[in-house]
Amino acid sequence: MFSSTKDGAKLELRGSEPYFEEERPGWKGFIQWETYKDKKAKAREILARYAFDKPPEFQLAPLPGTNPILGGDRWKEYHLALGPTIRDIPDISWEYVLKEKSPDMIHVLQFPYNGEPPRRRLIENEVTSNADFFVRNHGGIPEIDAEKYYFELDGLVKNPKKITLQDLQDESKFPRQSNMVTLQCSGTRRIEQIHEYPGDGDELINAPWGEGAIGNARWTGVSLKKVIKYCGGFRDDVDPTDVHLEFYGADTYFKKGNVYNYVVSVPWRKVKINEVLLAWEMNGKPLPRIHGYPLRTVVFGYIGARSVKWLYRIKAINGPSRAPVQMKEYLYYTPQVGKQNVKYSNGFSIQDMPVSSAIMSPVDKEQIIHDGKIELRGWAYSGGGHWPERVEVSSDGGSVWYQVPPERLSQKYFHGWRTWSMEMPVDPEGWLEFCVRCWDNSLNTQPTFTRSAWFVSASIEYNVSKLICLARNWDMHVTSSCHRIKIYSINRSKPDTARRLKYLEEQQLPLLPVTQPLPIELEDEEEYDREVERQGGRDPKE
């Protein structure tokens, strides 16, 4: 007997079809794996029966020219193997992509869904629309009835509680908080690392993101600090400095033959400064289902992986979570670590997002006809409680830098990005390398090149943690070097170029793309002889 998805992924079932019960009424597709070890053991035994698809090779080979770029077939097969309660999650999740996201999204991975918007549109507004906001999911989308929703808060608190959405939205119990916060996937711009220095090739963990895995939105909800207080705070025998808050998401996550719910944690020191929000609203509207409806966490300034969707439990624990996403992923290794010697313990956990920026318009390899200026547009961001103060761009690969005028930067927010634009003076023609860098309020900036770990300016050498580029990291997270694009410059203010453009226009012949040969003679013999003579002839006189 075969089980299949609507898009053609299928699996021949081995043995009778299993059944894993959904514990909560109104929570379709939610299996509470973390509470029941017997369920996890049964799922592991079932998964071990199969030889699932191998990860596709997308680092040492060119990316497919398709959209979706990668299909995630083995992740679909995992769901098909575990029976009817999660079998249809891949199809359900894709239906929400088509319903809630823009039709021209770049589908980096079809399932679990990872997608980003077209480059230019992302920076048209300082607030990213819900339809264009990037999606980085580790599992499928559970369908949760808000009327039947609640989450549990337990662990090291004095008074564990079940809290409904109605409770949380009761302003007599919890004051509301609204913040402009940028969320960024730590894999943003990973495609640059893949092109230069391939690493771990898991298509979900290391999806080939471009520059669009970032978004800026206004989130509304309740500070987690207030909810901890509502539960009586921590027990008297607990040292708060060692407390972490562990977040449980209702999506099903697979890793190395095992099944989990999505679980990560953040330290109490982050929560107590009101930088962890339990949010039910995104840009003035209820959360889209694909973004965590009805409730999610939003962790300011941290990598997006800590902002858990479809929240069903918060547990106060001692030390960081030992769940696989926290303990075994989103790690930074030294350049000498790779497949031959990597271990979880020799990497450190990535939390704060470093300073970063990108040119979103023009795009790489674009050919531009201009009159001596080219408009550049992009974004700049710094996490960990920092914000962009200055953006600089270069048209020569990073030797001479021009400051983006302050009036061409969007509004400052403590936890938000800034979009920027600049009319860049460009005199030379041919292929030019443009790059951008951001300076934040703590004087952190970006290394100039992908392999740089140090930045040297005049007689000053900065050894700052934010300057360390993570592109040599086997786990391939956080590309923080200067973003670079190559542009072919066609300067209409140059007399020869102006004459050629005018002639082509009269003949109704295209100049672009520049890689296509011209169907005309480049000059007649009379002009050729005149120019060669002016240059002193082809050969020396003696």
N, C-alpha and C positions, 0 to 999 in steps of 0.2 A: 504494500500500500504506500502511495506517495502522498506527501503533504507539500503544498506549494503556496507561493505568494502570487499576487495578481500580475507582477512584472516578470514572472517566469522562473524565479528561484524555486528549486524543488529539492526534496529530500526523501529518499526511500526509507520508511520507518523500519526500525529493527526492534522486534518485540511488540507488545501491545502498546497502544498510545497512552502515555501517562496523563495524569490529571493533578494539577496543583491548585488548591482552592484559593479563591480570593477572600481574604479575611474580613474586609470591611464592606458593608453594603454601600453602594454608590461609588465604589472605587474600582472601576473596570481596568483590568490589566495590571493591578498591583498585587504582587506576591511578597509577603513579608519574610524574606529570606533570612534576615539577620537575627530574628527571634527564634527560628526553628532550625536547629542543627540537623535534624533528621531530613528536612526538606532539602537542605543544601547537599547533604550526603547522597540522597536519592538522585538529585539533579546531576551531581558529579558522575555517578555510576552510569546514568543514561547517556551523558555526553561522551563518556569513554568508549561507547559502542561504535562511534562513528569516526570516519576519516573525513573531516570537513575540508572545504576548500582552503588552499594555502593563501597567505597574503599576496596580493598582486605586486609585481615588481614595478614600482613607480619612481624609484630614485636613480637606479643605474640605467634605466630605459626611459624614453620620453613619455610624458604624461599623455593619456588618450585625449584626442581632440573632441571629446563628447561632453555633454551636460545632462546628467551628472558625469563628473569626471571619473569618480570611482563609485562602484555599486554597493560595496559592503556585503557581498553575497554570503560570506561565511557567518556574518552576524545574523543575517536572515535565517540561515540554516540552524543556528543555535536555538532560535525561537521556535522554528518548526519542530525541532526535536522534543520540545518540552510540553507539547500538548495544547489544548484549545484555549486555555485562559490567557496565554501569551502568544499563541501561534499567529494571530492576526495583527499583532502590534506593528510589524513593518508596514503593512498596508494602511492601517489606521494612521500611523505617523506620517506617511507620505501624503495622505489625504489632507492632513492639517498643513503640510508645507504648501500644497496647492491652494488651500483656502486662506491661509493667514499671511503668507509671504508674497512679495512682489513677483510677478510672472517671469521677470528676467534675472532672478537671483542666480548667482554662480553656485551650483550644487557641487561643492567640493567632495562630499560623500553622501550618497543617497540614504544609507541607513547604517548605523544611527545617524540622523541627519546633521550635517555640518554644511553651512552655507553662508555666503557673504554677498553684499549687493555690488552692482557695477561700480567701478572706481570713482567715476566723476560724480555720480549722484550722491554718494555717501557724504561728500563735503559741501553739498549745496546749502545745507542749513546746519546751524550749530547743534540743534536737537535732532537726533536721528529718529525718523518715523518708525513706528512699530513694525510696519511691513518691510522696512529696509534693514532693521537691526539684525546683525549677524546671529547665527544660531550655532552653538557648539553643544551638541547632546552626546552623552555617553551611552544612552539606551533609548528605548522607544517612549512614546508619550502615553502615560496613563490618563484615562478619562475619569475625572473626579467631579462629583456633584457637590457644589459649594454648600448646599443646604445640609449635607451630611459630612462635611469636612471638619476635622479637628486634628491637632497635633499634640503629642505628649511631650512634656518637659520633665525630665527625671534625672537620676544620677545623684550628684553631690549637693543638690538643693534641699532646703529644709522641708518644703511642702510640694512634692511632685503633683502636677496637675495635667488634666486634659483641657485644652483650650480650643474652643470653636472659632470659626471665622467671625461669627457674630460677637463673641466675647472680645476678640481682638479689635473689632471696629467700634466697640462701645467706648466713647470718649470719656465717660465717667470713670472708666477703669484705666484706660491707656491714652495718654496724649499722642496725637498724631505727629508724624515727622515727614517732611518732604524735602528731598535733596536732589540736586543735579549731580549725577554720578556717571562717570565713564566706566564701562566694563570692557576689558580687553582679554582676548584669549592669549595665553602665553605662546601660542604657536603662530601669532601674527607674523607675516613675512617669512614663514618657514621655507617657502619655495626658493628663496635666495640661498639658504643653507643647503637645500637639496641639490641645487645646481652646482654648488662649489664643493661641498664636503658632505656627501651622503652619510646617514647614520642609521639608527634603528628604523626599520621599515614597516612598523605596524600602521596600517592605513587609518585606524581610528585614533590611536594615541598620537601619531605623527602625521595627521592629514596635511596635504600640501596647500596650506593657506597662502593667500596673497596678502595685500595690504588692507583688506576690508574686514578683518576679524576684530573689529572695534566699533563701539557705538556709544553715544551719549544720550541719556534719557533722564527724565524726572521721575523718580520713584517715590511712592507714597506708602506709608505703613506705620509701624511702631518700632521704636528702638528695642533691640533684644535686651538691653540693660534694664528697661522698665519691666519686661516680662520676668526677668530673673528676680527683680525686687518683688513682683507680685507673688512669686513662689517662695518668699521669705528669705531670699538670698542663699548663700552657701551654708552648709552645716558648720557648726562651731569648731569641729575638729579638722576643718579643711584649710589649707594654705592657699588663698586666692591667687597668689603669684604663680602657682603651678597648674591652675585650672585651665582647661581648654573646653570649648563648647563644640560638641560633635553633632553634625547635621546629617540627617538621614533623608535621602530622596526616594521617591516611590518607583523610580525607573529600575529596570533589571539590567545588571551589568555583568559581563563575562570577562574572565581573565584566566588564561592558562588552564582551561578545563574546569574551572569553578564558576559558581554563580553567586552574585551579591546584589544588594541594593547599593546605590551610589552613596558613599559616606566619606566625608572629610571633616576637618576641624579647624578652628581658629582660636587663638589664645584669648583669655579673659581681658588682657590689657587692650586688645582691639575693641572688645565689646564695651568696656567701661567708659570709653570716650565717645560713645554713641556713634560708632562707625560700622555697626552691623544692623541692618534694617530687615525686619520681617515685612515684606512688601506684597500688597495685593493690587497695586495700581501702577501702570506704566504710561507715562505721558497723559495722565488724566483719564485713562480708561482701564477697565479690569485687565489683568494680565492676559495676553493671548495664551491659549493652551500650550503652544509650542515653547513659550517662555516661562512656564511653571504654574499656570492657573491651578488652583486659586491662590496659592501662597508660596513664596520663595524667599530665600535670603539674598540680600545684596550687601556685599562686603566691600567697603570703600577702599580703593587703592591697591587691593590684592589682585592676583591673577584671577581670571574669571572662573576658574575651576572651583573656587571656594564659595561661590554664590550658588547655592543648591536650589534646584527647582523641585516642585511637587513635594514640599517639605512634609514629612509625617512624624518626625521625632527630633527633639533636641536633647542631648544627654550631656550633663556636666561631668567631666572626667579628669583624672590626673594625667597631665602630659598630652602630647599630640595623639590623634587617632592612629591606631594600628591597622585601619582598613587599607586595602591595597592602593586606592587612589592617593591617599595621603602619604603612605609609607613607601610605596614602590614606584610611584610616578611623580611627574613634575619635579624632577631632581636635576641638579647641576653637577656635572662631573668635570674633572680636570682633562686637559687635551690628551693625556696618555691613556685614558680609559676608553675602551671600546668593547666590541663583542667578545674579544679574547679574554677580557679580565673584569668586566663590569660586575659590580655587586650593588645592592640597594644601599648598603651601609657606607659606601665610599662616595655617595653624592649627598648634597644638602638640599633641603626642601626650599622651593621657590615660593615666596609669599608676596612681598612688595613688587609691583611692576616697575621696571627701570624707566628712565627717560627714553622717549622714542619719538619718531616722526616719520612722515612719508609724503612723497609727491604723488598726488592722485591724478593730476592733470598737468601736462600731457602724460601719456602712458609710454612705457618702454618701447623703443623702436619706432616711435611716431616720427613722421616726416612733415616739417612745418615750413610753410612759406610765410615770411614775416617782413617787417620794415625796420628791423633793428631792435625789436623788443618781443619777448615771448612771455605770456602770462603763465605763471606757475601757481598751482593751488594744492593745498594738502591739509594735513592735521598734525598736531603736536600734543604730546601727553607725557605726564610723569606721575607715577603712583606713590604710595607710601606717605600720603599727606603732603606731597609737593605739587607744584603746578608750573606750567610753562611760562617763562618770563620773556624769552627772546627766541626767535627763529631766524636762522641764517641759511642762505642758499648759495651754491657755487655752480658755475658753468664750466669749470676746468678740472673737475674731479676732486676738488677740495684744497686747492692752493690759495685761491682768492675767494673770500666770502663776502656776501652782501647781506645786510640786515633787512629783514622784512619790516617795513614801516609799522610802528605800533598801531596806527589806525587801520591797518589791514589784517589785524588779528581780532578774533572774536572775543567776547567777554571772558574775564577770568572767573574761574570757580575753584574752590579748594580741592574738589575731587573730580573735576571735569576736564575734558580736552579743550584745545583752542584750534579752530580752523583758521587758515591763513591764505593769503594770495599776494602775488607780487608781479609787477611788470619788470621782467629781468632784461637788462641791456645785453644784447647778443650781437657782436660784430662778426665773428668768424663763421665760415660755412663748413659744411660737411658734418661728420659724426662728432658730437660733443657729449661729454658725460656730465650730467647735472646731479647734484646731491644736496641733501638737506640735513641740518642738525638743529637740535633744540637745546636750549639752556634752561634749567629750572631755577627755582628761587633759592636752592642750596648750592648753586654753581656746578651742578652735575650736568654733563653733556655726553655726547655719543662719540665712540671711537670712529675714526675716519674710515677705516677699512674693515672688511668682514673678519679678518684674522687679528685685528688689533686688540691688544689688552691694555695698551698705554697710549696716552695722547700727549704729545709734546708741542708746546706753543712758546716760541721765543726761548727764553731761559727758564720757563716754568714747566716743571714736569708734575702732572697730576696723577696720583695713584688713588683713585676714588672708586669705591665699589660700583657705583653706577656706570663707570666708564668701561667696565669689563664686558666685552662682547661675548655672548654665550654661543656664538655660531660654531665653535669647536666642540660643543657639548654633544656627546653621543646621544643623549635623550632629546636633542634638537628643540629645545624650548628657548624662547626669548631672543629674537634677532634684534639687537639693540645698536648695531653699527649704523652709520649714515646710510639712509636709503638712496640708491643710485638708479638712474635711468639713462639710457642713451637716446639722443634725439638727433635726427638729421636736419641740420639748419640750412635753409634756402633763403638768403638775405636779399630781398627785392631792392634794397637801397644800393646794392653793388651794380654798376653799369652793365657789365657783361650778363649778369643774372637777369636784370630787368629786360635786356634785349631778347634773351632766350625765352623768357616767360611771355613776352609780347608776341613773339613769332609763333610759339606753340598755341597761344590763344587764337591768333588769326587763322591758323591751320586746323583749329579744333582738335588738337592733339593733347593728350594728358601728360603731365610730368610725373605724376605719382601712380604707382609706387616707383621709387627711384631704381629699384632692382630690375625693372623691365627696360630693355634696350630701346633707345630712340629709333624710330623708323625713318630718320632723315640723315643726310650728311651733316656732319658737325660744322663744316665750313667749306666754301668753294676753294678752288686752287689759287685764284687771285688773292684771296684773303690769306690763305696759307703762306704763299710766297712773301707777301708784305710783312706778315708777322715774324716769319723766320729771319728775314733780312733785318728787321728791327732788333732782333735778339742776337745779331752778330753771326748768323748762319748756323748750320748744323755742325760744321767742322771748323777747327781752328785754321788760320791762314798759314801758319808754319809752326 
